[in-house]
Amino acid sequence: MFFAQLPIYEQAILALAAGVLLLSFFMLAHPRIYSVIKLFAWQGLVLAATTALVAFDSQTPHLYISAVLTLGLKAVFIPWLLLRMVDKFEMHHELDEIRRPGLTLLTAGALVVFCYHTTLPIAELLLAITRNVIAICMSVVLLGMLMLVSRNKALTQVVGFMTLENGLFFAAVAVTKGMPMVVELGIAFDVLIAAVIFGVFFLHIRQSIDSLDISRLSRLSEAERE
């Protein structure tokens, strides 16, 4: 079925899912830490819009609360906390460049193809929109993992971890029409605590090695062995 033939709601969900995936590619490719955090905030905004859209279509009031929590945490608070770290450590123009960006983006594209190929066996059991959303969410999760292993700065690695969680959250909202309210509140609380712990972690790393470059920790370890 072509995109234009789908109902408006399904078109909107697929468009938002594509937006989340595209923002993941931008975050993976962009070397500037300040811009990566802003892209993450936009991804949180897309997630909040998706949650509100699902709440409106399914007539599920508690999802509006989830949308507000998502907006407050992932589009406002966590980006604000990370940007505050950037200000505190004077990292506005600092880069976290990938050693082989072409190879990394090629790997990211291969991961997306792999995710779509993985969902093919369940094509007959699911609606087309569900299959596409699951494939995209799997891709976002794997791109978050790729960002974790390909970056050296602690801030961008945290963004990769949060992006991974965004992929799981999008799948839970778009495919299952949301989770029970108590589960969503628990996840929101866990994300909030993780953000605060990461902030304290950054401070300790900065005080210890005067940098947020994680690769320096391995170099220090090798120096101690020698």
C-alpha positions, 0 to 999 in steps of 0.5 A: 500500500502506498503512503498516500493511500494510508489513513491520515493517522497512519501517515502521521505516525510514519512521518513522525517515525521517519523524523525520529530516525532522521534525527538519529542519523543527524546526531550520529553524523554531527561532530559538534556537541552543542548541536547534537544536544539540540537535535536530541531535544528535537527528537524528544519533541517529536516523541511528545507529539507522537504520544499526544497523537496516539492519545487523541486517536485512541482516546486514552487520557493518561497518554496526554500525561505521558506526552507532557512528561516526555515533553518536559523530560526529553525535550526540555529538562535533559537537554537543558541539563546537558547544555548547562554542562556544556556552558559550565565546561565551556564546550560550545565549540568543542567537537567529538569527531568520528574517526571514519564518518563515511564508514560509520554512516555506511554502517548505520545505513546497513543497520536500517536495512538489517532491521527492515529485513528482520521484520519481513518474516512477520509481515503477514502477522502485522499491519504494514504501518506496525511493521514499518514502525517496528523496523524504524524503532529497531533502527533507532535503538541500534543507531543509539548503540552505534553512537555509544561506541563511536564517540569519545566524549561523555556528553555525546555518549549519554545522548546516544544512550538516551536515543536508544531509550527513545527508540524503545519508547516510540515503539511502546507508544506507537505500536501498543498504544501506550503502556499502563500509567504506573509503568510510564511514570516509573520509566520517566522517574528512571530517566530523570534519575539517570540524567542526574547521575550522569550530571554528577558523573560528568563533574567527577570525570572533569575534576579527575582528568580535566576533560570529558574525553573518555578515551583519555581514561584508557590512555591513563590506564595504559600509562599506569600499567607501564 
